[in-house]
Structures are given as C-alpha cells and as structure tokens.
Amino acid sequence: MENEIGPDPGPAFEGEESFIRNIHRLYFRPKAYFAGIAAPKKRVWLYLFAFTYSMAYAIGRGDRNSLQGKALPASWAEYWGIVVGAAIVGAIIVYALGGWWYRARLRYCGVEPSDSALAKMVYLSAAQVYALPMIAAAVAESFLYEDPAAASIRSPVWLGLGLAVFAFWSLISSYTGVRTVFNPPRRAATAFWFLGGPAALYVVAFALVFGLALSGVALPGPDADIVNQREFSNAEMAFSYPGNWSLTEKEETAEAWAQVRVEPLQDAAITLWFFEPEASAAEHLENWSEDICESFEDCEESGTLDEWGDLVGLGRVISGKIGNSKYEARGFIASISEGRYFMVQEILLRSQADDVQPGLDLIRNTFRSLRE
C-alpha cells in the first residue's frame, strides 16, 4: 500500500512545502497527507489548528442559537468579537479535552499512543476539513450581508447543506488518518469510533432538523428587537422596523414602485409598495386573494382588514397550508391620492404569529406616506 503513495512525502508544516499544497492533500488525498505526518516541531501548529476548529464551532453555535430563538449580534464587529473570544477559550478545551478523547478512542481500537502531539496532529488536521469551510463561509457572509440577521435570513439553503457535507468529509479524513498513522489492530472498533459512530450522531441530528421542517413544526426565531429600532425612508414612504430584521428595496417595475420587503428571522415576510390602479381597490384586492390562493392549499378567507396603521382602506386575511405548515396572508390596499394606491402584504407562519406581530405593529404604527 505504501507504493501507491509513491514519493509524496506527505505534509510538512515546518516550511519544507507550501501550506496550500498540504491543504490540497488533506482534502483530496488524505492518505498521502497522513502518510508522512509527524508531530510538529513547533506546537504553534497544534494551537493554531485548535483555534480554527474552535472558531468553526463558535460559528456553528451562533447558527444554532438563531434557530433556538436567541438574539443575534447587531453588527459584524460584535459578531466576530464574540466568535474570536469564544474561539480563544474554546481552543484550550479542544486542545486538552478533545485531544484526550481522541487518544481514548485510539486505546479502544488497540492503540496506545505514546506521542500525544502526534495524536493531536492527526485529530486537529482532520478537523480542518470542517473548520476551514465554516470560517470561509462566515467571512464571505460578512461581506455579502449587512449584518448577521440579514445573513441568517438570506443565506441560501445549499450553503448549509454543503457545510454539512464537509462535516462528514472530516470524519472520513479522521478515519483515514487513524488507519494510516496508527494502523489499529481492531478494525471494527476503529470503524465504529472514528467513522460509523460519529456519522450516526450527525445523521440523527440532521434528521431531527429536517423532520421538524417536514412536519410543519417551526423552530422559533428571536423576538423582534423593537428596542433597537432601525429607520427606513425613500422618496415614497418612511417607517421604523425591528433592529434584527432585514430590509430589501426591490427594483421598480411598471406595475409597482418604491417596493420594499422586510423579513424577520422567522418564516415571514412583509412587502410594501405603491402602484397606479387599473381597477377599483376591491378588484385589486380580489386579484391579490386569487394569487394567494394559488399558493395555498385549503385556502379560505378568515377575516377582514379595514385599517392598517393610520390608513383606512380594504383588506383581507387569507389562511391556508403550504405542505404541512399553516400560513396566514394579510393584504391591505388604500388610495393615497388620485392615481396612486398603496398596498401591503404580510405573510407569516401561524405558529410564529406571536413572535412576529410586535414587529409588524411597529411598521404599521410608524408608517408614513411621504408624497400625497
């Protein structure tokens, strides 16, 4: 088997080879990476790897806190301050406790590691397969989104799925490293402790999350931050909205102008826009209701909405289901001036209505049309 690797000397973090080449081996040729691995002469590499792994864990913990309804940092500066601080503390735990558990699992597999630094090098090297993409994704989001709340709302689903793949990939890398460096005599135990067992825990965790999503049971997002309010205004409107909600201005079209979309961290969205009427307010509202019912199953009208903030007009409340989840859509339309209508649409998951409503009320009560 050694001949399959050839003359590739494996990783060398003391300056003999490039860092990028070693990272490439770690991800795409893990056996070659671990074949020539040795305990580093400078423990700074172990400390650095423990820090990056701990940082990735802190980033993941922040994502889980958001799903559990805990508030996110208000800015990226605050976010990275928390992450780095947690990573410094966590690196000590990762280096000491994580290294101890890794060596304990080696003993269960029939290996008595005499060099703790070598065992930690294998452990922490494999951990980078997961840690580096996590950190890279968080850094990219810092440049793409205005704050952590916006990133939590707009970050694409495929990104989370991709990072989950790296979690499993790191297990394969760790298993390969243990087999290559230590050659444990108990092969079945090695497969369980370093591959099958951890993978099963990951599968159970992911299955619980997806199971909740498919069942229609939503995880709560953080409460609307109506204390640290944000202000929005353009040429047509102005209003306040919660500090941990995200706002996007849509491109103007012939059918709608000054269109604004506000999104909480829950499964909800509020869209506000002005348009030139082509029919009566009642007819426009009827068209809106028909469009909503095309998206909903078991669609039914569950109420009316004659006022929205200080505005008086026509509105409807439509209830229905998307999959197993029950939603509520509220549409309101008012004539602002001749040839100029205003409309707002609120769509929310009914099980999260109590969490979202304070933010909706803030927008309603502070809304002002700036051009009569």
N, C-alpha and C positions, 0 to 999 in steps of 0.2 A: 504493500500500500504506500510505503514511503516513496516508491519510484513514480507513483502517479503525480506526486507533488513536484518532483524534479528539483532543480537547483534553487527554486524560490526559497529564500531564506526566512520568509515569514516576517512578522512585524518587528520593527526596531524603533523604539521611541526615544532613543538616546542621540539621534541626529544622523544615523547612518543612511536612512532613507526618508523620503518625503512623507509628511503626515497624510497627504491626500491619497498616496498610494496605499498606505496602510488602511485607511478608511475604506477604500475601494475593495481591498481584500476582505475586510471584516464583513461587508455587506454581500459580496458576490462570490468570494472564495474563502469562506470561513475556515475550512480545513487547512488551507495554505496559511492563513493568518495565524492560526493557533499552533501550526506545526513547529515553528521556530520560536514560540513565545518563551520568555523568561521573566523572572521577577525583575522589575526595573531597578537600575542602579540608583535612580533618584525617585524617591517616593512621591515627589510632586505630581507625577502622572496619576498615581492612585488617588491623591487628594483631588486632582482636577476632575477625574472621572467620577468620583463620589459626588463632587459638587454638581456636575452636569446632570447626573442621574437624579439627585435630589431636587434640582431645579425643575426637571421634567415632571417629577411627582408633584411639586408645588403647583405647577401649571394645571395638571390634571385635577388636583384637589380644588382649584378655583373653579374649574368647569363643573365639577360635581356640586360644589356649593351653590352655583347658579341654579342647577336643576332642583336642588332641595329648598329653594326659596330664600336663600341668603343673599343679601345685597352685594353687588359688585363694586369694586373701586370706582371712584368718579372719574379718574383720569388714568392715562397710561403711565404717567410718572408714579402715581400711587400704586398702581398695579405691579410695576416692576420693582418698586421698593419692597413691597410685600413678598414678591416671589424671590428676590435675591436674599432678603433677610431670612425667609423660611429655608432657602437652599443652604445657607451657611450653617444654620442649626441642624438641618436635616442631613447634611454631609457627614457630620460626626456620627449620627445614628446609622447611616448607610455604611460608613466605613467600618464601624465597630460591630454593631448588631448584625447588619446584613452579611458582613464577612464571616462572622461566627456561624450564622445559619447555613451559609454556603458550605463551610467546612464540615458542619454537622451532617449535611446531606451527603457529602463525599464519604464520610465514615459509614453511613447507612449502605453505601454502594461498595464497601470493601476497601476504601482508600483511606490511608492515614496520612494526610498532607503534612509533611514536615516543614514546608516553606509556606507560611501564611501569606506572605506577599505575593507568591505565585498564584495561590488560590484566589486572592482578591483581584489579581490582574485578570484572570480568566472571567471571574464574576462581573467585574466592572466594565471590562471590554465588551462583553456580550450585552450589557445594559445600555451601551451607547447606541445600539441598533434601534432601540426605542426612544432613547433620550434626545438624540440629535434632531430627528424629525419633529418631535414635540416642541423643542425650543425654536427650530426654524419656522414652524407654523405660527407660533405665538409672536415671533419677531415680525413676520410678514403681516399678520393682522394688525400690529401696531402701526404700520404704515398705510394699510388699506382702509382702516376704520377709525372714526374719530375718537372712540373710547371703548372700553371693554363691553359696555352694554350693547353698543352697535355691533360689535364683533359677535357677541353671543346670539344676536337676532339674525344677522345676515350671513354668518359663516355657512358655507354650503355643506350639505349633508355628506357629500362624498369625501370631504376632508376628514371628518370624524371617522368614517369607515376606513379611510386609508391609514390613519394613525392606529386604528385597531389592528390592521394587518401587520404593522411594524411591531406591535406588542407580541404577536405570535411568532414573528420572524426572530425576535430577540430570544425566544425560548429555543428555537431551532439552533441558533448560533451558540447559546449556552450549552446545549446538549452536545453539539459538535465539539466545542472546546473541551468539555469534560472528557469525552471519549478520546480526543486527540492527545491531550496533555497528560491525563492521569490513567487512561486505559483501565477503567474499573473492572474487576473480575465479575461483579454481579450485574450482568447486562440488563436483566429485567428490572431490578431495583433502580438502575440508572435511568432507564426509560421512564419509570414512574416518577421519580423525584425531580428530574430535570426537564421532562417533556410532557408526559401524559397528565400527571397531577396538576401542575400549574395551568396547562391548557384547559383542563376540565373546569378549573375555577374561573378562568376567563370566559369560557363558553356559558357557564351558569350566570355570570354577571351580565353578559351581553343579552342572554336570553330573557332575563328578568326585565331589562330595559325595553327590549323590543316587544315582549309580551304585554307590558303595560301600555305601550303605544298602540298595539293592535287591539287591545281590549277597550280602548277609549278612555282609560284612566290616565289623566294627565298629571305629570309631576308639577308641583307648584313653582311658579317663578317668584322673584322677590316682590314685595309690596311696592306699589307706585310711590316713588320718592317725591311727595308733594311739598316737602320742606325745602329741598334744594331745587327749586323750580328753574326751568330754562324758558327763555323768551324767544318767540319767533315772530317775524314780520316780513312781509314783502309788499308789493305795490297794492295788493288787494285786501289783505287780511293780517291780523295780528292775534296772538293768543299765547298763553303760558301752557307748558306741559311738564310732566314729571322729569326730574333730573336723570333718572335711569332708563328713560325711554328713548327711542331712536326716531329721527325725523328725516324724511327724504322729499325733496322737491321734484316733481315729475315734469317731464318735458311738455311744453304747451302744445295742444293739438287744436284742430278746428272745432272739435266738439267740447273741449274743456280747456280752461286756462287757470293759471295760478293753482294747479293741483298739488296738494301736499298729502303725504302719507306718514302717519305716526304709528309706531309699533312698540308695544310693551314687550317684556321678556316672556309673557305668557302667549298662548295661542290666540292672538287677537290682532286686529288692525283697524285703524281709523283713517278714512280718506275724506278730504275736504276739497271742493273745487267750485268754480264759477263757470257758467255756460250761458249761451244765448238760446232762449227757448224756441222750440219748433212747434210746440203744442201747449196745452194748459198744464199747470202744475200737477193736476190729478192724473193726466195722461202720462206724463213723465214718470210719476211715482208708480203707475201701473206697469209701465215698461220695466222699471227697475225691479219690481216684485217678480215679474216673469223671468227676468235674468237670474235672480237669486234662486228661484225655484228650480231652474235648470241645473243648478249646482247641488241643491239639497235633495235628499230622499225624505219621504214623508213630510213634504213641505206644507205648512199651514200658517195662516195669519193668527198671531197670538196677542195683538194689541195695536193701539194707535199711538201716534206721537205728534201732538199738535204744537208743542213748544220745544225749542232746543236753545237753552240759554235764554237770551233776551229776544230771540227771534220767534215769530209766530208764523206757522205755515201748515203743511200737511206732512204726515209721517206714518210709517207702518213698522210693526215689529213682526218679523218672519222667523219661525222656528223650523228646524229640520235636522237631518242627520247627514254626516259625511262618514261613511264606514260605520263604525260602532259609536262614534262620538256625536253628541248632541250640541248643535250650534244655534246661535241667535244672531239674526241680522236686523239692524235698525237703519231705516232710511228716512231722511228728513229733507224736505225741499221748501224753500221760501223765496219769494220775489223780493229782491233788494231794490231794484229800480226798473224802469221800463226797458225791456230787452235784456235784462240781466238777472239770472237766477243763481241762487246758492244751493248746494246740496252737500250733505254729509252722510257717509255710510260707516256704520260701526258693526264689525263682525267679531264675535268672540265665542269661545268655548263656554258653555253654560256653567260647567262645574268650576270655572275660574272667574265667574262674573263678579263675585265679591272682592277679589283681588284687583280686578281691572277698573271697577266702577269709580273709585276715588280719582283716578287719573282722567277718566272720561269726563267726570264732573268738573275737574279743573279746566279742561279745554273748553267745555260748554260755557262755563261761567265767566271765562276771561276773553272769549272770542269777540272780535270787533271787525266789522267790515270797514275798510279804510276809504272806500270810494263808493259814494251813494249814487 
